[in-house]
Amino acid sequence: MFSAAKRLRSSGVLGLNERNADFIMRLNPRRLYPRVDDKVLTKQLALEAGMAVPDLYGVIEHQAEVRDFSAMVDDYSSFVVKPAQGSGGDGILVVTGRSERKRDKFRLSSGMLISDGEIQHHISNIVGGQYSLSGNRDKALIEYCVHFDPTLADVSFQGVPDIRVVVYRGYPAMAMVRLPTRASDGKANLHQGAVGAGVDMSCGKTLTGVLNDLLVEEHPDTGALVAGLAIPQWDFILESSARGYEVTGLGYLGVDMVIDDKRGPLILEMNARPGLNIQIANCTGLANRVARIDEIYNPDATPMERALAARREFPANESV
């Protein structure tokens, strides 16, 4: 057991305890957590920094406001309902259209029809805190439904793929694409069964995928190869992720982005406790990369300069 642990450490694999003690506790002051834990505040901060985010149609904070939902979405056929303080994709409803025969019936990304009343009941549960990180009362966000870039269409099932970038001291350190599956109910969440594919930081091309901690070459539902896809606007995505450091003040950060087919890359959310499965998807560890960032760290570097450094320093030639 000890020899295996030594091999993992020498390969640069970052463990949960080390992540918590050396990075999260050291670099992420708890007073700054609301900047990423509250999606409304995250969106406001990103907009103030000139970063693109999905449009916000409305916020429901109290049970008495739940009945306002219908008016909020009256002009839209697609939208997303999500808890402001949720995590792991829980509580998110993705509505992709309305029933052709009944306007108060909505079609989810899974194809299932749901009524206006059922959505209001779901929003009531969100406001009551059913999906919040703390279990306390929450807010429900109604926002623009992303129509993802067709580049990733063959490796996604009934949902929108997203890109997770782990940022250390303002430098993008590692990235992966999260691909929805049937098992994940169309959500880009690894814990619910989505596929994670590593990304070559130097060029933005996908690498081998991981599904439930096992390496995979093909998407389980479409059969398409996961590796070798070029992510559009990779330079912009890296620079936007690097800017998350200035927006949040967090030294260890996960930045989640999506690519809309018309609007381009959008910031979905940011995370003060990004998971470690990204190492499996990339077949390399985070520890060596953060050590290299400590060596080249420049407090005066701009987000663009930090993004360029990530491209230069972290090509996909490392292995666990």
N, C-alpha and C positions, 0 to 999 in steps of 0.2 A: 504493500500500500504506500509506504513512504517513498519507494523508488519511483512509483507512478506519479506521485505528487511532485517529486523533484523534476521529472521529465516535463510535466506540464508547466512548471515554473520556468524552467530553462527555455521552453518554447515561447514564453511570453504570455501564457494564458492567465488572464485576470480572474481571480475568484471572487465570490460574493462578499465574503468578509473584508477582503482587501479593498474592493470597490466601495463598500460602505464606510470603512474607517479612513482610508487614505484619500478618497476622492470626494464622496458625497459629504461626509462630515467636515472635511477640511476645506473644501472649495465652495460649498453651497450653504451659505448662512440661512437658517430657517426663516428669518424675517423676509427673505426674498421668495420663498416658496409660493406665496399667493400669485406671483407673476406668471407662474406656469400651471399651478393647480386650478386656478379660476380661468376658464377659457374665454370669458368675456373680457377680463383684464388683459390676458395675453393678446387678444385680438386688438384691443385699444392701443397697447404698447407697440405692437407691430405696425399698426397704421400710422402712429405718430412718428415711427422711424422710417416711414416710406416703404414699408414692405407690403407685398400683395397678399391678401387673405380672402377667403370666400366671403361674399356679401352676407351681412347679417340682416335678416328680415324682421326679427323681433326677439324679445326676451320676456319670458314669463317667470315672475318671481313669487307670486302668491296664488293660492288656490282660486281666489276670486277672479284671477286673470285668465284662467284656463279656457274659459268660454270665448276669449278673444282670439283663440287660435285660428278659427275659420276665416276671420277677416284678414288675419296676417298673411294667409297663403292664398287668398282669393284670386290673386293675379298670377299665381305660379302653379304649374303642373308638376314640378319636381322640387324637392327640398329635403333637408336633413333635420331631424330632431335629435338633440344630444344634451346630456347633462353638463352643466358648466364645470362641475368638479368630479366628473366621472373618470374612470381609468380602464384600460384593457379593452376598450370597445364596448363595454357593458352599457346598456340603456340607449344605444344609438339606433334610430330608425332611419333608413334610407328610402325615401319615396321617389319613384322614378316616373310616375304618371298618374292620371286619373282614369277612372272607368269611363268608357265611351257612353254608357247608358245612364250612369248615376254619378253626378258630380261630387256627391259626398262619400264616394268610395275611392280609395287610393290604392295604387299598386306598388308593393315593396320591391326592392331589388331582387328578391327571391322569386318574384312573380305572383306572390300571394296577394289577394285583395284584403284591405282592412278599411273599416268604416271611420268616419270622422269622430264618432263617439269613442271608438277604441283608441284612436290616437290621443284624444283628450284624456282618457283614463290613464294612458301611458305617461302623458305629460304631468298629470296629477301625482303619479308615483315618483317621477323625477323631482318635482318640487318638494315632495315629502321626504326626500333624502334617500330613496331606495338604492340609488346608484352612486351616491357621493362617496368620496374617499374617507370622510370622517363619520358618515352616517347622519350628519346634520342636514338641515333643510338646504335645498339647492335651488338653482335656476335652470330653466330649460331654454336652450338656444334653438331658434328656427333659422336656418341659413341656406345659402345657395348649395345646390347639389352639383358636385363636380362632374363634368363629362370628360372622362380621361382620354389622354392622347392615345391614338390607335396603335402606337408603337408597341405597347404592352398588352394589346387586346388578346393575343393568342395564349398568353400566360396568366390570364385572369378569368375567374368564374363569377359572373353576376355581381360584380363589385368593382370598386376603384382601388387599384394598387397604389401604394404610397412608398416614399423613400425616407428611411431613417438615417440620419447622420449623427454620429456621436462626436461632440465637440469638446476638446480639452484645452482649457486656458485660451479659448478663442480660436484654436486651430482644429479644423476637421481632421479627425483621427481615423475614422472607419465609417463605412456606409453599407447599407443593404436595401434592396427593394423587397417589399412585403406584398405577396401576391394572394388575393382572395381565392378560396376554394369552396367546393360544395360543403365540406365539413365545417368551414368557418362561417357559413351562411353569408358568403359574399363580403365578409369583413376582412380587412388587412391586419389581422391580429394573430401573431404566432401562437399564443396560448389557446386560441380557439380553433387552430388547425390550418392557418394560412402558411404558405411557403415563403421562406426567407431566402433571397439570393444575394450573395456577396457582390460587391462592386469594386472594380479596379479603380482606385482613386486617381490614377494618372490619366485615364481616358474616359471613365464613366461607362464601361462595359460590364454587363453582369457576369458573375462567375457561377460555380456550382450552387445548387439550392440545398436548403435544409428543411425537413418536414418532421415535426415531433422529434427533434434532435438527431435525425438520421439524414445523411446526405442523399440527395436525389438529383437526377439529371433532367427529368421530365415533370411537367405539371401533372398532378394526379388526375385531373378532370379533362384537360384538353389534349394531353399527350405531347404538347409542344416543348421543345428544348428550352430550358431555363437560361442556360449560359449563352453569352455572345451577343446579347441585345445592347445596342447603344442607347443610353438614356439621353433624351433630348435636353439641350440647354444645360449641360453638366457644369460648365463654368459658373453660370448664374446660380445654380443650386448650391454649389460649394460656397460661393461668396455669401449668399443669403444665410446659409447655415452658420458661417463664421460670424455674421452680424448678430446672430442670436445671443452672443456673449455680451455685446453692448446693451442689447435690449433687456436682458434678464439679470445681468450681473453674476450669473452662475458659471463657475469654472468647470463643471462637469455636467454636460447637457445633452439631451437628445432632441434633435429638431426633425419634425415630421413634415414632409412636403408632398404635394400631389401635382400632377401636370395636367392642367385643363386643356382640352383641344383648341380652345379659342383664346384663353387668357394666359396660358403658359403656367410656369411654376407658381404655386400658392402655398403659403405657410398654413398648415392645418393646426398644429399645436406644438408645444415644447414640453419637455419632461425633465424633471430634476433627478430622476432615478432610472435612467435608461438601462434596459436589461443587458445580459451578457451573451445571449444566443447569437448575436451578431458576429462573435468570434468563430462560431462553428460555421456559419454561412460563408465566412471569408477564409476559413482554414488557416487562420493565424490569430495570435493573441494581441490584446490591447496593450499589455504592459510594456512591451518593447517600443511600441509607437508613442506612448505617453512619455517614456524615458527620452526618446529622441526629441519630442516636442520641448521637454524641459531643457535640452541642450541648445536648441535653436531659438528658444523663446525670445521674442523682442516685444517689450511692452508698448512700443510705439508703432508696431506694424498695423497696417490697415486691414480690414476684412479681406480685401482683394489680395493683399500680399500674403496673408495667412492661408488663403485658399490656394494660391500658387505654390506655397511651400508644401501643402498637403499633396498636391499633384506630383511635385518633384520628389518628395521623400517617401511616399507610400504606394509605389506600383505593386501590382499583384504578383510578386515573386517570392513572398515569404510563405512558409508553411509550418503547420503545427507538427 
